[in-house]
Amino acid sequence: MENFVLHNPVKLHFGKNVTKKLPATVREYGNRVLLVYGRGSIKQSGLYDQTVEQLTAAGIEVIPYGGIKSNPKIEDVREATIMGKEKDVTVIVAAGGGSVIDSAKAIAAGILYDGDPWDFFDGTAKPIAALPILTILTLAATGTEMNANAVIQNKEAGMKTALKNRHIYPVHSFLDPSYTLTVPADYTAYGIVDLMSHVLEQYFGKGDAPLSDQFAIAILQEGMEAGTALMENLNNYLLRARIMYASTMALNGLCSAGRKNGDWGVHAIGHVLSMLFDTPHGASLSIVYPAWLKLMRERIPDRLSELMFDLFKTADIDTGIYKLEHFFTSIGSPVSLKGTGIGKNKHTMILNQMIKNKVNGNHLSLTEDNYHTLIQLMQ
């Protein structure tokens, strides 16, 4: 078991009507808010008006920036950063899912930086400060509401990549499962896949961490049990709450303590699909994971057998992979490229992008021959 420091500064507010505390909490950090949100769902649900009215009634000025898309773009981060500087905002409120919150993290750091926010993602610079970030979560998936990670894509650079920095932890996150009741079936399924993939990436990292393994298995079991039931009853508050809490716990440090690293090779491949074809993040992961497991079956058989026994009560790797693949299919998430309309004529494009991005895991490294194999297995 490796030495580690476990520190998470996010204050989590979980349950019905917790956003009533939002105005008083915002005022601890200032009275001029940049409200970052997506492409209209929070207006349709009424959350946008509710949030603006709450903040305005408390004497807080609200500067809105909307239009953040799934698979968030650096262009939006740049525009919102300029707006935040011009309006002299003092705090960021991000209302939405992972794309909105990841964008808000980059914006919060970008406002206090003189250069291009993309510098944080290509390694040119590191954030040394960020405005306070408060989140209102509307999609259970990424866990970004309780971690220091952000993922942004840059079409011009041909990259979708991550930033991890302690300055971009949210200071408060408000999680009301009621706000996820209107999430459609497909994105509900993608969120379940995402939370499970986060756990698996850490589980397959380097290092022996038995208690973290137990946390990981428990979250995976929760995702499958509550996820299966939720897909049959999308309006069930308790099931929404279970998935929301599981997705937050999946990537807040709980499953990584005691390891040298996570692997994250599957995410790297998924980012290629999202960048090239705008594939929803969770859908890209359910396509890649079964193929990746099949590739790894000869390399890490003991680890895979252990996982499959804990999840499916079988030590047979192929049976376990089939059961995981079946679970993804049963909730409506694709498990092949052709399942999302990506034909064989796109294989060379995918391969070239993998080579360009030097796609790899932190632990279980991939070669160019592996890329070829994975593409065939994903088809």
C-alpha positions in Angstrom: 0.0 0.0 0.0 1.5 3.4 -1.1 1.8 6.4 1.2 -0.9 8.9 0.4 -2.5 12.2 1.5 -6.3 12.2 1.4 -7.7 15.7 1.3 -11.0 16.9 -0.1 -12.0 20.4 0.7 -15.5 20.4 -1.0 -18.5 20.9 1.2 -21.3 18.7 -0.1 -24.9 19.7 0.4 -27.1 16.7 -0.4 -30.8 16.2 -0.6 -34.1 17.9 -1.4 -34.2 21.7 -1.4 -30.5 22.2 -0.4 -30.1 25.0 -2.8 -32.1 27.2 -0.4 -28.7 27.7 1.2 -27.2 28.9 -2.1 -27.6 32.8 -1.7 -26.2 32.9 1.8 -23.3 30.7 0.8 -22.5 32.7 -2.3 -22.4 35.9 -0.3 -19.5 34.5 1.7 -17.4 34.9 -1.5 -18.8 38.1 -3.1 -21.8 39.6 -4.7 -21.1 39.4 -8.4 -21.7 35.9 -9.9 -20.9 34.5 -13.3 -23.6 31.9 -13.7 -22.4 29.2 -16.1 -25.0 26.8 -17.6 -25.7 24.6 -20.6 -27.9 24.6 -23.6 -31.4 25.2 -22.2 -32.4 22.3 -20.0 -32.1 24.3 -16.7 -34.4 26.9 -18.3 -36.9 24.3 -19.2 -36.8 22.8 -15.8 -37.2 26.2 -14.0 -33.8 25.9 -12.3 -32.4 28.9 -14.1 -35.2 31.3 -13.1 -35.2 29.9 -9.5 -31.4 30.4 -9.2 -31.4 33.9 -10.6 -34.4 35.0 -8.5 -32.8 33.6 -5.3 -29.5 35.3 -5.9 -31.0 38.6 -7.1 -33.3 38.7 -4.0 -30.2 38.4 -1.9 -28.6 41.4 -3.5 -26.2 39.4 -5.7 -25.6 40.5 -9.3 -25.9 37.7 -11.8 -24.0 37.6 -15.1 -25.2 34.6 -17.1 -23.1 32.6 -19.6 -25.0 29.8 -21.2 -24.5 27.4 -24.1 -22.0 25.0 -22.7 -22.3 21.8 -24.7 -21.7 18.2 -23.9 -18.0 17.5 -24.6 -17.2 21.1 -23.6 -15.2 23.4 -25.9 -12.2 25.6 -25.1 -13.9 28.4 -27.1 -16.7 28.7 -24.5 -14.1 28.8 -21.7 -12.2 31.6 -23.5 -15.4 33.7 -24.1 -16.6 33.2 -20.5 -13.2 34.1 -19.1 -13.2 37.4 -21.0 -16.7 38.1 -19.8 -15.8 37.3 -16.2 -12.8 39.7 -16.4 -14.8 42.5 -18.0 -17.6 42.2 -15.4 -15.2 41.8 -12.5 -17.0 38.7 -11.2 -16.0 37.4 -7.8 -17.5 33.9 -7.7 -18.6 31.3 -10.2 -21.8 29.3 -9.9 -22.0 26.3 -12.3 -25.5 24.9 -12.8 -25.5 21.7 -14.9 -23.6 18.5 -15.4 -20.0 17.6 -15.8 -19.4 19.7 -19.0 -20.7 22.8 -17.3 -18.8 22.3 -14.1 -15.6 21.4 -15.9 -15.9 24.5 -18.0 -16.6 26.6 -14.9 -13.4 25.3 -13.3 -11.3 26.3 -16.3 -13.1 29.7 -16.3 -12.4 30.3 -12.6 -8.7 29.7 -13.1 -8.7 31.6 -16.5 -10.1 34.8 -15.0 -7.1 35.0 -12.7 -4.6 34.3 -15.5 -3.2 36.6 -18.2 -2.8 34.0 -20.9 -5.0 31.5 -22.8 -6.9 29.1 -20.6 -5.9 26.3 -22.9 -2.4 26.7 -21.5 -3.6 24.8 -18.5 -4.5 21.8 -20.6 -1.5 21.6 -22.9 0.9 21.9 -20.1 2.2 25.4 -20.8 1.0 26.7 -17.5 -0.5 25.6 -14.2 -3.2 27.5 -12.3 -1.9 29.2 -9.3 -5.3 30.5 -8.2 -9.0 30.4 -9.1 -12.2 32.2 -8.2 -14.4 30.3 -5.8 -16.6 27.8 -7.6 -20.1 26.6 -6.4 -21.9 23.9 -8.2 -25.5 22.9 -8.6 -25.5 19.4 -10.1 -28.1 18.4 -12.6 -26.6 15.2 -14.0 -25.1 12.3 -12.0 -22.1 11.1 -13.9 -18.6 12.6 -13.7 -18.0 13.3 -10.0 -16.5 16.7 -10.9 -18.6 18.3 -8.2 -16.2 16.8 -5.6 -12.8 16.7 -7.3 -10.1 18.9 -8.8 -10.4 17.6 -12.4 -11.6 19.2 -15.6 -11.8 17.9 -19.1 -12.0 20.3 -22.2 -11.7 19.6 -25.9 -9.9 21.8 -28.5 -10.9 20.8 -32.0 -8.2 23.0 -33.5 -5.5 21.2 -31.6 -7.2 17.9 -32.1 -7.2 17.2 -28.4 -9.6 16.4 -25.5 -7.6 16.3 -22.3 -7.7 16.8 -18.6 -6.5 19.3 -16.0 -6.0 18.3 -12.4 -5.2 21.1 -10.0 -6.0 21.8 -6.3 -7.1 25.3 -7.0 -10.2 24.2 -9.0 -11.9 22.2 -6.3 -15.4 23.6 -5.9 -15.8 25.2 -2.5 -19.5 24.0 -2.2 -21.5 21.6 -4.2 -25.3 21.4 -4.0 -26.7 18.0 -4.9 -30.5 17.8 -5.1 -31.5 14.5 -6.8 -34.8 16.2 -7.8 -32.9 18.1 -10.4 -32.0 14.8 -12.2 -35.5 13.5 -12.5 -36.0 15.0 -15.9 -32.7 13.6 -17.3 -33.7 11.4 -20.3 -33.0 7.7 -20.4 -30.0 7.8 -22.7 -28.0 10.4 -20.6 -29.1 8.6 -17.4 -27.5 5.5 -18.7 -24.4 7.3 -19.8 -24.0 8.7 -16.3 -24.2 5.2 -14.8 -21.5 4.0 -17.2 -19.3 7.0 -16.4 -19.4 6.5 -12.7 -18.6 2.8 -13.1 -15.8 3.6 -15.5 -14.2 6.0 -13.0 -14.1 3.3 -10.4 -12.7 0.8 -12.9 -9.9 3.2 -14.0 -8.8 3.4 -10.4 -9.2 -0.3 -9.7 -6.9 -1.1 -12.5 -4.3 1.4 -11.4 -0.9 0.5 -10.0 -0.6 -0.4 -6.4 -2.1 -2.7 -3.8 -5.0 -1.0 -1.8 -7.3 -3.6 -0.4 -9.8 -1.2 1.3 -9.9 1.0 -1.7 -10.8 -2.2 -3.7 -13.7 -2.8 -1.3 -14.9 0.8 -1.8 -14.6 0.3 -5.6 -16.6 -3.0 -5.6 -19.3 -1.5 -3.4 -19.8 1.5 -5.7 -19.8 -0.7 -8.8 -22.4 -2.9 -7.2 -24.5 0.1 -6.3 -24.2 1.5 -9.8 -25.5 -1.8 -11.3 -28.2 -2.4 -8.7 -29.6 1.1 -8.5 -28.9 1.7 -12.2 -30.9 -1.3 -13.4 -33.9 -0.3 -11.2 -33.6 3.4 -12.2 -33.8 2.7 -15.9 -37.2 1.0 -15.3 -38.4 3.9 -13.2 -36.8 7.2 -14.2 -39.0 9.2 -11.9 -37.9 7.5 -8.7 -36.3 10.0 -6.4 -34.6 7.5 -4.1 -32.9 5.7 -7.1 -31.8 9.0 -8.5 -30.3 9.9 -5.1 -28.5 6.6 -5.0 -26.9 7.1 -8.4 -26.1 10.7 -7.7 -24.3 9.8 -4.4 -22.5 6.9 -6.1 -21.2 9.0 -9.0 -19.8 11.6 -6.5 -18.1 8.9 -4.4 -16.7 7.3 -7.5 -14.1 10.1 -8.2 -13.5 12.0 -5.0 -10.4 10.2 -3.8 -12.1 7.3 -2.0 -11.2 4.6 -4.5 -7.6 5.8 -5.3 -6.1 6.1 -1.8 -3.1 3.7 -1.5 -2.4 3.4 -5.2 0.4 4.9 -7.2 -2.0 6.0 -9.8 -5.2 5.1 -11.8 -4.9 3.8 -15.3 -7.2 6.1 -17.4 -6.3 4.4 -20.7 -10.0 3.7 -21.5 -10.8 7.4 -20.9 -8.0 8.4 -23.2 -9.5 6.3 -26.0 -13.0 7.5 -25.2 -11.8 11.1 -25.5 -10.7 10.3 -29.1 -14.2 9.1 -30.0 -15.8 12.1 -28.3 -13.5 14.6 -30.0 -13.9 13.0 -33.5 -17.6 12.1 -33.5 -19.1 14.1 -30.6 -19.9 10.7 -29.0 -21.4 11.3 -25.5 -18.7 10.7 -22.9 -20.5 7.8 -21.2 -21.3 6.2 -24.5 -17.7 6.3 -25.5 -16.7 4.5 -22.3 -19.2 1.6 -22.7 -17.9 1.1 -26.3 -14.3 1.0 -25.1 -14.4 -0.9 -21.8 -15.4 -4.4 -23.0 -12.8 -4.2 -25.8 -10.1 -3.0 -23.3 -10.9 -5.8 -20.9 -10.6 -8.4 -23.7 -7.2 -6.9 -24.6 -6.1 -7.2 -21.0 -7.3 -10.7 -20.3 -3.9 -12.2 -20.9 -2.0 -9.4 -19.2 -3.8 -9.1 -15.9 -5.8 -12.4 -15.6 -5.6 -12.5 -11.8 -6.9 -9.0 -11.4 -9.7 -9.5 -13.9 -10.7 -12.8 -12.3 -10.9 -11.1 -8.9 -13.1 -8.3 -10.3 -15.4 -10.7 -12.1 -15.9 -12.9 -9.0 -16.7 -9.9 -6.8 -19.2 -8.5 -9.3 -20.7 -11.5 -11.0 -19.7 -14.5 -8.8 -17.7 -16.0 -11.6 -13.9 -16.2 -11.9 -14.2 -16.8 -15.7 -13.0 -13.6 -17.4 -14.9 -14.1 -20.6 -18.1 -14.7 -18.8 -17.6 -11.7 -16.6 -16.8 -9.4 -19.6 -20.0 -10.7 -21.3 -22.0 -9.9 -18.2 -20.6 -6.4 -18.0 -21.2 -5.8 -21.7 -24.8 -7.2 -21.2 -25.3 -4.7 -18.3 -24.3 -1.8 -20.5 -26.6 -3.0 -23.3 -29.5 -3.5 -20.8 -29.5 0.1 -19.7 -29.2 1.4 -23.3 -25.6 2.3 -23.6 -23.8 1.2 -26.8 -21.0 -1.4 -26.7 -19.7 -1.1 -30.3 -18.7 1.6 -32.8 -21.4 0.4 -35.2 -23.9 0.9 -32.4 -23.4 4.6 -32.7 -23.1 4.6 -36.5 -19.3 4.8 -36.7 -18.5 2.5 -39.6 -15.3 0.7 -40.6 -14.5 3.5 -43.0 -13.7 5.6 -39.8 -11.2 3.1 -38.4 -8.1 4.8 -40.0 -9.3 8.2 -38.7 -9.6 6.7 -35.1 -6.2 5.0 -35.4 -4.5 8.2 -36.6 -6.0 10.2 -33.8 -4.8 7.6 -31.2 -1.3 7.8 -32.7 -1.4 11.6 -32.7 -2.6 11.8 -29.1 -0.2 9.1 -28.0 -3.1 7.4 -26.3 -2.0 5.4 -23.3 -2.7 4.3 -19.8 -0.7 5.4 -16.7 -0.2 1.8 -15.7 -1.2 -0.7 -18.4 0.6 0.8 -21.4 -0.7 0.5 -24.9 1.2 0.1 -28.2 0.3 1.0 -31.7 -0.5 -2.7 -32.3 -2.9 -2.5 -29.3 -4.6 0.4 -31.0 -5.3 -1.8 -34.1 -6.6 -4.6 -31.9 -8.8 -2.4 -29.8 -10.4 -0.8 -32.8 -11.3 -4.2 -34.2 -12.7 -5.3 -30.8 -14.8 -2.1 -30.6 -16.3 -2.6 -34.0 
